[in-house]
C-alpha cells in the first residue's frame, strides 16, 4: 500500500513539467510582441532623405531664389536663337515663366503630371500659330543650358559638390525634357490627323443631285485608307438620303492598284445591298487597262464614259428622264 502513493508522485512529475512549458512560452510572448511593435515603429517612421534628395532640394531652393534673373536669361536666349518667332517678347516671357515654374515643381516633387498638362495646353495654343517641333525642343534644351551654366558659376569652387548636384539634377531634367517634347509631338500629331481627316472629307463629298440620286466625284490619290472612308461616307449618305442611284466619278483619279480596285467593287456591291444602283464614270484608258490586267471582277459594275453621260443614265434609272420628256411635250407618260 505504501508503494502506490510513491508511483502516483512519480506520475505527477511529468504533469508538473508540462505545466511549466506553457509558462515558459507565456514569458516569451511579451518579447515577441515587443519585437513586432519595434517593427511597426520602424515601418511608421518616415524614410530618411538620401543625399541625392537633399542635393535636389538645395538645387530647387537655389532655382526659386534666382527665379527672376534665370527666367530673363532664358527668354533672352530664346529670342537670340530666333525660336518662337511667331510670338511677341511679352508672350515668350509669359510662357517661359509658366514653363520655368512647372519645371522647378517637377524637380521638387518628382511628379510630371502638372507639367504634362501644361505642355499639352501650351501645344494647343502655339501649334495653330505655326510653332515647329524643333523650336519646342530647342527652348527646353536652352533652359537646361541656362540652369547648368548657373550651377557651374555657383559651385565652381567645389567641383565635387558640383558633380554630385549635377548627378542628382540631370536624370530629372532629362525626364522633364522628354515629357515636354513628347506632349508637343502628340498634340501636333493629333492636329495633323484632324486636318487630314477634314481634307479627306472635303476631297470626297457625297452630293445630292436630285431626290434619291447621289453623285460622288473623286479627285486625287485614291489609296486604301481613303477608299474605306469613301465607302463609309457613301453608304451613310445612301441611308440618310434614301438614295436609289449613285454616280461615282473617278475622272480626277490618275491610277489605282488592285486593292483599291477591289474596294471599288465592294463599294458597288455594298451600295446594291442597300438598295442603290451604282454607275462608275470617268475611267481613263490607263485605269481601264489596269482593271483588265488585274483581272478585277467588273460584272456588277455599270460604267459610262463621262460624268454627263453618267448623270443622264442615273436620271433615267431614277425615272427623271421620262418625267422631264413628258413635261417638255405636254404629254403625260403612261
C-alpha positions as CSV (number, residue, x, y, z in Angstrom):
1,X,0.0,0.0,0.0
2,X,2.9,2.3,0.6
3,X,4.2,1.7,-3.0
4,X,1.1,3.1,-4.7
5,X,1.4,6.6,-3.4
6,X,5.1,6.6,-4.4
7,X,4.1,5.7,-8.0
8,X,1.5,8.4,-8.1
9,X,4.0,11.0,-7.1
10,X,6.3,9.8,-9.9
11,X,3.4,10.0,-12.3
12,X,2.7,13.6,-11.4
13,X,6.2,14.8,-12.2
14,X,5.7,14.8,-16.0
15,X,2.4,16.8,-15.5
16,X,4.3,19.4,-13.5
17,X,6.9,19.7,-16.3
18,X,4.0,20.1,-18.7
19,X,2.6,22.9,-16.7
20,X,5.9,24.7,-16.7
21,X,6.2,24.6,-20.5
22,X,3.2,27.0,-21.2
23,X,4.6,29.3,-18.6
24,X,7.9,29.5,-20.5
25,X,6.0,30.2,-23.7
26,X,4.0,32.9,-21.9
27,X,7.2,34.5,-20.8
28,X,8.4,34.6,-24.4
29,X,5.2,36.3,-25.7
30,X,5.9,39.8,-24.4
31,X,9.3,39.6,-26.0
32,X,7.7,38.6,-29.4
33,X,5.2,41.4,-29.1
34,X,7.9,43.9,-28.3
35,X,9.8,42.8,-31.4
36,X,6.6,43.3,-33.5
37,X,6.0,46.7,-32.0
38,X,9.5,47.6,-32.8
39,X,9.0,46.6,-36.4
40,X,5.8,48.6,-36.6
41,X,7.5,51.6,-35.2
42,X,10.2,51.2,-37.8
43,X,7.7,51.0,-40.6
44,X,5.8,54.1,-39.4
45,X,9.0,56.2,-39.3
46,X,9.5,58.3,-42.4
47,X,12.3,57.3,-44.6
48,X,15.4,59.4,-44.1
49,X,16.1,61.6,-47.1
50,X,19.0,60.4,-49.2
51,X,21.9,62.6,-50.1
52,X,20.5,62.9,-53.7
53,X,17.2,64.2,-52.3
54,X,19.0,66.7,-50.1
55,X,21.0,68.0,-53.0
56,X,17.9,68.2,-55.2
57,X,16.1,70.2,-52.6
58,X,19.1,72.5,-52.3
59,X,19.0,72.9,-56.1
60,X,15.2,73.7,-56.1
61,X,15.8,76.3,-53.4
62,X,18.5,77.9,-55.5
63,X,16.3,78.0,-58.7
64,X,13.5,79.6,-56.8
65,X,15.7,82.2,-55.2
66,X,17.2,83.2,-58.6
67,X,13.9,82.8,-60.5
68,X,13.8,86.3,-62.0
69,X,17.2,86.5,-63.5
70,X,17.2,82.9,-64.7
71,X,13.8,83.4,-66.5
72,X,15.1,86.7,-68.1
73,X,18.3,85.0,-69.3
74,X,16.3,82.1,-70.7
75,X,13.8,84.4,-72.5
76,X,16.8,86.4,-73.9
77,X,18.4,83.3,-75.2
78,X,15.2,82.1,-76.9
79,X,15.0,85.5,-78.8
80,X,18.6,85.3,-79.7
81,X,18.2,81.8,-81.1
82,X,15.2,83.1,-83.1
83,X,12.9,80.5,-81.7
84,X,9.1,81.0,-81.3
85,X,9.4,83.8,-83.9
86,X,5.6,83.9,-84.3
87,X,5.3,85.1,-80.6
88,X,6.0,88.5,-79.2
89,X,8.7,89.1,-76.5
90,X,5.9,89.5,-73.9
91,X,4.3,86.2,-74.9
92,X,7.6,84.4,-74.8
93,X,8.4,85.7,-71.3
94,X,4.9,84.8,-70.1
95,X,5.2,81.3,-71.4
96,X,8.8,81.0,-70.2
97,X,7.6,81.9,-66.7
98,X,4.9,79.2,-66.7
99,X,7.3,76.6,-68.1
100,X,10.0,77.5,-65.5
101,X,7.7,77.3,-62.5
102,X,6.3,73.9,-63.7
103,X,9.9,72.8,-64.4
104,X,11.0,73.6,-60.8
105,X,7.9,72.0,-59.3
106,X,8.6,68.8,-61.2
107,X,12.2,68.8,-60.0
108,X,10.9,69.2,-56.4
109,X,8.1,66.7,-56.3
110,X,9.3,64.2,-58.9
111,X,5.8,64.3,-60.5
112,X,5.4,65.4,-64.1
113,X,1.6,65.3,-64.2
114,X,1.2,69.1,-63.9
115,X,4.0,69.7,-66.4
116,X,2.3,67.3,-68.9
117,X,-1.0,69.1,-68.5
118,X,0.6,72.5,-69.1
119,X,2.7,71.2,-72.0
120,X,-0.5,70.0,-73.7
121,X,-2.2,73.3,-73.1
122,X,0.8,75.2,-74.4
123,X,0.9,73.0,-77.5
124,X,-2.7,73.6,-78.2
125,X,-2.0,77.4,-78.2
126,X,1.1,77.5,-80.2
127,X,0.7,74.8,-82.8
128,X,-2.0,76.6,-84.7
129,X,0.3,79.6,-84.9
130,X,2.9,77.6,-86.7
131,X,5.4,76.7,-84.0
132,X,7.5,73.7,-85.1
133,X,8.7,70.7,-83.0
134,X,12.4,71.7,-83.2
135,X,11.5,75.1,-81.7
136,X,9.9,73.5,-78.6
137,X,12.8,71.1,-78.1
138,X,15.2,74.0,-78.6
139,X,13.7,76.1,-75.9
140,X,13.7,73.2,-73.4
141,X,17.4,72.5,-74.2
142,X,18.1,76.2,-73.8
143,X,16.6,76.1,-70.3
144,X,18.8,73.2,-69.4
145,X,21.8,75.1,-70.6
146,X,20.9,78.3,-68.7
147,X,20.4,76.3,-65.5
148,X,23.6,74.3,-66.0
149,X,25.7,77.4,-66.6
150,X,24.3,79.0,-63.5
151,X,25.1,75.9,-61.4
152,X,28.7,75.9,-62.7
153,X,29.1,79.5,-61.7
154,X,27.7,78.9,-58.2
155,X,29.6,75.8,-57.4
156,X,32.8,76.4,-59.3
157,X,34.8,76.5,-56.1
158,X,33.7,73.0,-55.1
159,X,33.8,70.6,-58.1
160,X,33.0,67.6,-56.1
161,X,29.7,69.1,-54.8
162,X,29.0,70.4,-58.3
163,X,29.3,66.9,-59.7
164,X,27.0,65.5,-57.0
165,X,24.4,68.1,-57.8
166,X,24.6,67.5,-61.5
167,X,24.3,63.8,-60.9
168,X,21.1,64.4,-59.0
169,X,19.8,67.1,-61.4
170,X,20.4,65.6,-64.9
171,X,18.2,62.5,-64.7
172,X,15.2,64.6,-63.6
173,X,16.0,67.3,-66.2
174,X,16.2,64.6,-68.9
175,X,12.8,63.2,-67.9
176,X,11.3,66.7,-67.9
177,X,12.7,67.5,-71.4
178,X,11.3,64.2,-72.8
179,X,7.9,64.9,-71.2
180,X,7.6,68.3,-72.8
181,X,8.8,67.1,-76.2
182,X,6.5,64.1,-76.2
183,X,3.5,66.1,-75.2
184,X,4.1,68.6,-78.0
185,X,4.7,65.8,-80.6
186,X,1.5,64.0,-79.5
187,X,-0.6,67.2,-79.8
188,X,0.9,68.0,-83.1
189,X,0.1,64.5,-84.5
190,X,-3.4,64.9,-83.2
191,X,-3.8,68.2,-85.0
192,X,-2.3,66.8,-88.2
193,X,-4.6,63.8,-88.1
194,X,-7.7,66.1,-87.7
195,X,-6.5,68.2,-90.6
196,X,-6.0,65.1,-92.8
197,X,-9.4,63.8,-91.8
198,X,-11.0,67.1,-92.7
199,X,-9.2,67.2,-96.1
200,X,-10.3,63.7,-96.9
201,X,-13.9,64.6,-96.1
202,X,-13.7,67.7,-98.3
203,X,-12.0,65.7,-101.1
204,X,-14.7,63.1,-101.2
205,X,-18.0,64.9,-100.8
206,X,-21.2,63.0,-101.4
207,X,-23.6,65.4,-103.2
208,X,-27.3,65.1,-103.7
209,X,-28.1,65.7,-107.4
210,X,-31.8,65.1,-107.1
211,X,-34.1,63.4,-104.7
212,X,-32.7,59.9,-104.1
213,X,-29.9,60.5,-106.7
214,X,-26.3,61.0,-105.4
215,X,-23.0,61.8,-107.0
216,X,-19.6,61.2,-105.6
217,X,-16.7,62.9,-107.5
218,X,-13.3,61.6,-106.5
219,X,-10.2,63.7,-107.1
220,X,-6.6,62.9,-106.3
221,X,-4.8,59.9,-105.0
222,X,-7.1,57.0,-104.1
223,X,-5.4,54.8,-101.5
224,X,-6.8,52.0,-99.3
225,X,-7.5,54.3,-96.3
226,X,-9.3,56.9,-98.5
227,X,-11.2,54.1,-100.3
228,X,-12.5,52.8,-96.9
229,X,-13.5,56.3,-95.9
230,X,-15.2,56.8,-99.2
231,X,-17.3,53.7,-98.7
232,X,-18.4,54.7,-95.2
233,X,-19.4,58.2,-96.4
234,X,-21.3,56.8,-99.4
235,X,-23.2,54.2,-97.5
236,X,-24.1,56.7,-94.8
237,X,-25.4,59.1,-97.5
238,X,-27.4,56.3,-99.2
239,X,-29.1,55.5,-95.9
240,X,-29.7,59.2,-94.9
241,X,-30.9,60.3,-98.3
242,X,-32.7,57.0,-99.2
243,X,-30.9,57.1,-102.5
244,X,-31.7,54.6,-105.3
245,X,-29.0,55.6,-107.8
246,X,-25.3,56.7,-107.2
247,X,-22.9,58.1,-109.7
248,X,-19.2,57.6,-108.8
249,X,-16.9,59.8,-111.0
250,X,-13.2,59.0,-111.0
251,X,-12.2,61.4,-113.8
252,X,-9.7,63.0,-111.3
253,X,-8.0,59.8,-110.3
254,X,-4.8,59.1,-112.1
255,X,-4.1,55.5,-111.1
256,X,-5.4,52.7,-108.8
257,X,-4.0,49.4,-107.7
258,X,-5.5,46.0,-107.1
259,X,-6.5,46.7,-103.5
260,X,-8.3,49.9,-104.4
261,X,-9.9,48.4,-107.5
262,X,-11.3,45.5,-105.4
263,X,-12.5,48.1,-102.8
264,X,-14.5,49.9,-105.5
265,X,-16.1,46.7,-106.5
266,X,-17.0,46.0,-102.8
267,X,-18.4,49.6,-102.6
268,X,-20.7,48.9,-105.5
269,X,-21.8,45.6,-104.0
270,X,-22.5,47.2,-100.6
271,X,-24.5,50.0,-102.3
272,X,-26.5,47.4,-104.1
273,X,-27.3,45.6,-100.8
274,X,-28.6,48.9,-99.5
275,X,-30.9,49.3,-102.5
276,X,-28.9,51.7,-104.7
277,X,-27.6,51.1,-108.2
278,X,-24.1,52.5,-108.9
279,X,-22.7,54.0,-112.1
280,X,-19.0,54.4,-112.4
281,X,-17.9,57.2,-114.8
282,X,-14.6,58.8,-115.9
283,X,-12.5,55.8,-116.3
284,X,-9.3,56.7,-118.1
285,X,-7.7,54.4,-120.6
286,X,-4.9,53.7,-118.1
287,X,-7.3,52.7,-115.3
288,X,-9.4,50.6,-117.7
289,X,-6.3,48.7,-118.8
290,X,-5.2,48.3,-115.2
291,X,-8.6,46.9,-114.2
292,X,-8.3,44.4,-117.1
293,X,-4.7,43.5,-116.2
294,X,-5.6,43.0,-112.6
295,X,-8.5,40.7,-113.5
296,X,-10.9,42.6,-111.3
297,X,-14.5,41.3,-111.4
298,X,-16.4,44.1,-113.1
299,X,-19.6,42.1,-113.6
300,X,-21.6,44.1,-111.1
301,X,-20.2,47.4,-112.1
302,X,-22.1,49.6,-114.6
303,X,-19.8,52.1,-116.4
304,X,-20.4,55.2,-118.5
305,X,-17.7,57.1,-120.4
306,X,-18.1,60.6,-118.8
307,X,-19.8,62.3,-116.0
308,X,-22.5,63.9,-118.1
309,X,-23.5,60.6,-119.6
310,X,-23.5,59.0,-116.2
311,X,-25.8,61.7,-114.8
312,X,-28.2,61.2,-117.7
313,X,-28.2,57.4,-117.2
314,X,-28.8,57.9,-113.5
315,X,-31.7,60.2,-114.1
316,X,-33.2,57.6,-116.5
317,X,-32.8,54.9,-113.9
318,X,-34.4,57.1,-111.2
319,X,-37.3,57.9,-113.5
320,X,-36.5,61.6,-114.1
321,X,-35.7,61.4,-117.8
322,X,-39.2,60.1,-118.7
323,X,-40.8,62.7,-116.5
324,X,-38.8,65.5,-118.0
325,X,-39.6,64.4,-121.5
326,X,-43.3,64.3,-120.7
327,X,-43.2,67.8,-119.3
328,X,-41.5,69.2,-122.3
329,X,-44.0,68.0,-124.9
330,X,-47.1,68.5,-122.8
331,X,-48.0,64.8,-122.6
332,X,-48.0,62.5,-119.6
333,X,-46.1,59.3,-119.7
334,X,-48.1,56.2,-119.3
